[in-house]
Amino acid sequence: ASFVVYDDDGHTYAYEKGEFFRQEMSARRSGAGTEIAFHAATGTYAAQFPNYLVRVHQAAGSVSSQGAALQRFDSESAFQSAKEPGWFSGVDKFGPLTEIRLPIDVKERVVTLSAR
């Protein structure tokens, strides 16, 4: 799967001069895990949202970003009340899920979900 995040001021034609934020993401499932690649962002505009919230319909035993473990929250409410990067696993109407919060970053990053 792949997705493109785009943001600009929404009022002017400044995007024609490179004042926009554009970042591609792609996800790939391999075995019991999933890798989510955040490709380098383009444009000079600073995105107006502080974090990505990524929801993956897979239970995870661990989540890492660039090889470093992210903080695991014990519940959705603990995750929602926190501001820092991290993740939790739960269940919604579609089944097991893992939700991850990451700060917006213009650099490349790979997030890895490993199954339980």
C-alpha positions in Angstrom: 0.0 0.0 0.0 1.1 3.6 -0.5 -0.1 7.0 0.5 0.9 10.6 -0.1 0.5 13.3 2.6 0.2 16.9 1.2 -0.2 20.2 3.0 0.2 23.9 1.9 -1.2 27.2 3.2 -4.5 26.6 1.2 -4.9 30.3 0.4 -2.2 31.4 -2.1 -0.3 30.1 -5.1 2.9 29.8 -3.0 2.9 26.0 -3.7 4.0 26.9 -7.2 7.2 28.1 -5.7 7.8 25.0 -3.6 6.0 26.1 -0.5 4.3 22.8 0.2 4.8 19.7 2.3 4.6 16.4 0.5 5.7 13.0 1.9 5.1 9.6 0.5 4.5 6.5 2.7 4.5 2.9 1.8 3.7 -0.2 3.8 4.8 -3.8 3.1 3.8 -6.9 4.9 6.4 -9.6 5.2 5.9 -12.8 7.1 4.4 -11.9 10.5 5.6 -8.2 10.4 4.9 -5.0 8.6 7.4 -2.3 7.5 6.1 1.3 7.0 8.5 3.5 5.0 8.2 7.3 5.4 10.1 8.7 2.4 11.9 12.0 2.6 9.6 15.0 2.4 9.7 17.6 -0.3 8.8 21.2 -0.3 9.6 24.1 2.1 6.3 24.3 3.9 6.2 23.1 7.5 3.2 20.8 8.0 0.5 22.2 10.2 0.0 19.0 12.1 2.5 17.8 14.7 2.2 14.0 14.5 1.2 11.1 12.3 -1.3 8.6 13.7 -0.9 5.4 11.8 -3.4 2.6 12.3 -2.3 -0.9 11.2 -4.8 -3.8 11.4 -2.3 -6.2 12.9 -1.5 -7.0 16.5 2.1 -6.1 17.4 4.5 -7.4 20.0 7.0 -4.6 19.4 7.3 -1.5 17.2 10.5 0.2 16.3 11.5 3.3 14.3 15.0 3.2 12.7 15.8 0.2 14.8 15.0 1.9 18.1 12.0 0.6 20.2 9.1 3.0 20.5 7.3 3.4 23.8 4.5 0.9 24.3 1.3 2.2 26.1 -0.8 -0.3 28.0 -4.1 1.0 26.8 -5.8 3.2 24.2 -6.6 5.8 26.9 -3.0 6.0 28.0 -1.9 6.4 24.4 -4.6 9.1 23.7 -3.6 11.1 26.8 0.1 11.1 26.1 1.9 13.4 23.6 5.1 11.5 23.0 5.8 9.0 20.2 4.6 5.5 21.0 2.1 2.8 20.2 -0.5 0.5 21.6 -2.3 -2.7 20.4 -5.9 -3.3 20.7 -9.0 -4.5 18.8 -11.6 -2.6 16.8 -14.6 -3.8 14.8 -12.2 -5.1 12.1 -10.0 -7.1 14.5 -6.5 -6.7 16.0 -4.9 -3.3 15.4 -1.8 -1.3 16.3 -1.9 2.5 16.5 1.4 4.4 16.3 2.1 8.1 16.9 5.2 9.6 15.3 6.3 13.2 15.0 6.3 14.7 11.5 9.8 14.5 10.1 11.1 15.4 6.7 13.8 12.7 6.7 13.3 9.1 5.7 12.3 6.7 8.4 11.3 3.0 8.6 8.9 1.8 11.2 8.7 -2.0 11.8 5.9 -3.8 13.5 6.8 -7.3 14.7 4.0 -9.8 15.5 3.5 -11.1 19.0 
